């Protein structure tokens, strides 16, 4: 086997570990905690299905790839809960170190390609990255909604915190932000989100 193919296959096996990184979000129907790979798969399909609601025209293949790779770094860095203020302080440094370690397993051209894609997602400045962030926000929100807001209740999350995170959804899709807003308001009214 040549060196390039060996690196690609080694990386392919390494990313299997993403299935063992569990998130705070639960599967629908009050299921177990979702893993990172399930989250990435779910949001990539949602990105494709909901692409007509993106604020700008997007390269949907690029968006889907962003969705699929954005949490691979958590194999090394661990999952950082969206509302964990303390761990959010060190998230970028942890993920940057993980990005370098994991993507360095690939041939140089693919390493550069995936790091550039990851960095574009993180910067959130292009139409594709804004829309991918909308998916990253909407996907756990609809799961939490399907579970009667239990993840928010369990962690004592406030409406202000959820609105703060969801403000990025509006940058990628005004229409999907309207859906988000109605879900948040419903859970405020039900007492699942503290005001």
C-alpha positions as CSV (number, residue, x, y, z in Angstrom):
1,X,0.0,0.0,0.0
2,X,1.4,3.4,-0.9
3,X,1.9,6.0,1.8
4,X,-0.9,8.4,0.7
5,X,-3.5,5.7,0.9
6,X,-2.2,4.4,4.2
7,X,-2.5,7.9,5.7
8,X,-6.1,8.3,4.3
9,X,-7.1,4.9,5.7
10,X,-5.5,5.6,9.1
11,X,-7.3,8.9,9.3
12,X,-10.6,7.1,8.3
13,X,-10.1,4.7,11.3
14,X,-9.2,7.6,13.6
15,X,-12.4,9.5,12.9
16,X,-14.4,6.5,13.9
17,X,-13.7,7.6,17.5
18,X,-16.1,10.5,16.9
19,X,-18.9,8.0,17.5
20,X,-17.6,7.8,21.2
21,X,-17.9,11.5,21.9
22,X,-21.2,12.1,23.6
23,X,-23.0,15.4,23.7
24,X,-25.4,16.9,26.2
25,X,-28.2,16.7,23.7
26,X,-30.4,13.7,23.8
27,X,-31.9,11.8,20.8
28,X,-35.5,12.4,20.1
29,X,-38.1,10.4,22.1
30,X,-36.1,11.0,25.3
31,X,-33.4,8.7,24.0
32,X,-29.7,8.4,25.1
33,X,-27.2,11.2,24.6
34,X,-26.4,11.9,21.0
35,X,-22.8,11.3,19.8
36,X,-20.8,13.8,17.7
37,X,-21.0,11.6,14.5
38,X,-24.8,11.5,14.8
39,X,-25.0,15.2,15.3
40,X,-22.7,15.8,12.2
41,X,-24.7,13.4,10.0
42,X,-28.0,14.9,11.1
43,X,-27.1,18.5,10.5
44,X,-25.5,17.7,7.1
45,X,-28.8,16.1,5.9
46,X,-30.7,19.0,7.3
47,X,-28.4,21.5,5.5
48,X,-29.2,19.8,2.2
49,X,-33.0,19.6,2.9
50,X,-33.3,23.2,4.2
51,X,-30.9,24.9,1.7
52,X,-33.7,26.9,0.2
53,X,-33.9,28.9,3.4
54,X,-30.3,30.0,3.5
55,X,-30.0,33.8,3.4
56,X,-27.6,33.6,0.4
57,X,-26.9,31.1,-2.3
58,X,-24.5,28.5,-0.9
59,X,-22.3,25.7,-2.2
60,X,-24.2,23.0,-0.5
61,X,-21.5,20.4,-0.9
62,X,-19.1,22.7,1.0
63,X,-21.7,23.3,3.7
64,X,-22.4,19.6,4.1
65,X,-18.6,18.9,4.4
66,X,-18.3,21.6,7.0
67,X,-21.1,20.0,9.0
68,X,-19.4,16.6,8.7
69,X,-15.9,17.7,9.8
70,X,-16.6,20.5,12.3
71,X,-16.5,18.3,15.4
72,X,-13.8,15.8,14.4
73,X,-11.5,17.9,16.7
74,X,-13.6,16.8,19.7
75,X,-11.9,13.4,19.4
76,X,-9.0,15.1,21.1
77,X,-10.5,18.2,22.6
78,X,-13.7,16.7,24.0
79,X,-17.2,18.1,23.6
80,X,-17.8,21.6,25.0
81,X,-21.4,22.2,26.0
82,X,-22.8,25.3,24.4
83,X,-23.7,26.8,27.7
84,X,-20.6,25.9,29.7
85,X,-19.0,29.3,30.2
86,X,-15.9,27.9,31.9
87,X,-15.0,25.3,29.2
88,X,-15.8,27.8,26.4
89,X,-12.9,29.9,27.6
90,X,-10.4,27.2,26.6
91,X,-12.3,25.6,23.7
92,X,-10.5,27.4,20.8
93,X,-7.0,26.5,22.2
94,X,-8.0,22.9,22.7
95,X,-9.6,22.6,19.3
96,X,-6.7,24.3,17.5
97,X,-4.3,21.8,19.0
98,X,-6.6,18.9,18.2
99,X,-7.0,20.2,14.6
100,X,-3.3,20.2,14.0
101,X,-2.8,16.7,15.5
102,X,-5.7,15.0,13.7
103,X,-5.5,16.6,10.3
104,X,-1.7,16.0,10.3
105,X,-2.5,12.3,9.8
106,X,-3.6,13.1,6.3
107,X,-1.5,13.8,3.2
108,X,-0.5,17.4,3.2
109,X,-2.9,18.6,0.5
110,X,-5.9,17.1,2.3
111,X,-4.7,18.3,5.7
112,X,-4.6,21.9,4.3
113,X,-8.0,21.5,2.7
114,X,-9.8,20.3,5.8
115,X,-8.0,22.7,8.1
116,X,-9.1,25.6,5.8
117,X,-12.6,24.3,5.8
118,X,-12.6,24.0,9.6
119,X,-11.2,27.5,10.0
120,X,-13.8,28.9,7.6
121,X,-16.5,27.3,9.6
122,X,-15.1,28.6,12.8
123,X,-14.7,32.2,11.4
124,X,-18.4,32.2,10.4
125,X,-17.8,34.9,7.7
126,X,-18.8,33.2,4.4
127,X,-22.3,32.4,3.3
128,X,-21.5,28.6,3.7
129,X,-20.1,28.9,7.2
130,X,-23.0,31.1,8.3
131,X,-25.5,28.6,7.0
132,X,-23.5,25.6,8.5
133,X,-23.7,27.4,11.9
134,X,-27.4,27.8,11.5
135,X,-27.6,24.0,11.2
136,X,-25.2,23.5,14.2
137,X,-27.7,25.6,16.2
138,X,-31.0,24.3,14.9
139,X,-30.2,20.6,15.0
140,X,-29.8,20.3,18.8
141,X,-32.6,22.9,19.3
142,X,-35.2,20.7,17.5
143,X,-34.0,17.6,19.4
144,X,-34.3,19.5,22.7
145,X,-37.8,20.7,21.6
146,X,-38.8,17.1,20.9
147,X,-37.8,16.2,24.4
148,X,-39.8,18.9,26.1
149,X,-36.7,21.1,26.8
150,X,-35.3,18.6,29.2
151,X,-31.6,19.4,28.3
152,X,-32.2,23.0,29.1
153,X,-34.0,22.2,32.3
154,X,-31.3,19.8,33.4
155,X,-28.6,22.4,33.0
156,X,-30.6,25.4,34.2
157,X,-30.2,27.2,30.8
158,X,-31.8,30.6,30.4
159,X,-33.7,32.0,27.5
160,X,-31.0,34.7,27.2
161,X,-28.3,32.0,26.8
162,X,-30.3,30.2,24.1
163,X,-31.0,33.5,22.3
164,X,-27.3,34.4,22.5
165,X,-26.3,31.1,20.8
166,X,-29.1,31.3,18.3
167,X,-28.2,34.8,17.1
168,X,-25.8,33.1,14.7
169,X,-28.8,31.2,13.2
170,X,-30.2,34.4,11.9
171,X,-26.9,35.1,10.0
172,X,-27.4,31.9,8.0
173,X,-31.1,31.8,7.7
174,X,-33.7,34.4,8.7
175,X,-36.5,31.9,8.0
176,X,-35.0,29.2,10.3
177,X,-34.4,31.8,13.0
178,X,-38.2,32.5,12.9
179,X,-38.7,28.8,13.7
180,X,-36.0,28.9,16.4
181,X,-37.7,32.0,18.0
182,X,-41.1,30.3,18.1
183,X,-39.6,27.2,19.7
184,X,-37.7,29.3,22.4
185,X,-40.9,31.3,23.1
186,X,-42.9,28.1,23.5
187,X,-40.4,26.8,26.1
188,X,-40.3,30.1,28.0
189,X,-44.1,29.9,28.2
190,X,-43.9,26.3,29.4
191,X,-41.3,27.1,32.0
192,X,-38.6,25.0,30.5
193,X,-36.4,28.0,29.9
194,X,-35.8,30.5,32.7
195,X,-36.2,34.1,31.7
